Amino acid sequence: GYVISGSRASVYHDEQWIRDLETFIRDSVRDSVPIFGVCFGLQVMATALGGTVQKSRRGWGVGVHTMTVGEERSWMEPAVDAVSLIMSHQDQITRLPERATVVGSSDHCEKFLVEFTPIHVGIQGHPEFRAPFAEAIYSDRPKELGELSAGAVASLEIPTDAARMADWAMAIFRSPKPEVREP
């Protein structure tokens, strides 16, 4: 399987490498190769499969945010009601592709955890970020984040569920291969 990470780029930028990545995603879905998308990875999976991503009207999502799990899945072991992760994004999915399901939402991001197929899943948060790294990113963007920066840094004291998300991603990769279907 593959993990598609975050990026400074936006999926709606007119860049060939993004279009090539969307083709790769469609081919992976067709061939039932698992993918777990993180932030930009979630967003590019959405656009590759027919969804829409735009800059959020809510502005930047930074700091530790909590997502409420709305629909349990077999790969959610152990099952929990909520997951907290470090965030750093201003783009969000505004329209899901057909057959995609929102599995978890937060106050800032309705489409926080999305299942495109049982083995193609993405999350808006950053399970790979640790507090010192996130603090450095927030501190490096004073003009972009403005007054959000201090609150984002303060929220980094909240424990995250990064290890749980790694377990969930591994469970997705270990899932039985479903029948091949066109995206």
Salt bridges, closest charged atoms under 4 A:
GLU22 OE1 - ARG19 NE 2.86
ASP27 OD1 - ARG30 NH1 3.09
ASP31 OD1 - ARG30 NE 2.99
GLU71 OE1 - ARG73 NH1 3.09
GLU110 OE2 - LYS111 NZ 3.66
GLU115 OE1 - ARG73 NE 2.96
GLU128 OE2 - HIS126 ND1 2.78
GLU144 OE2 - ARG141 NE 3.98
ASP161 OD1 - ARG164 NE 3.83
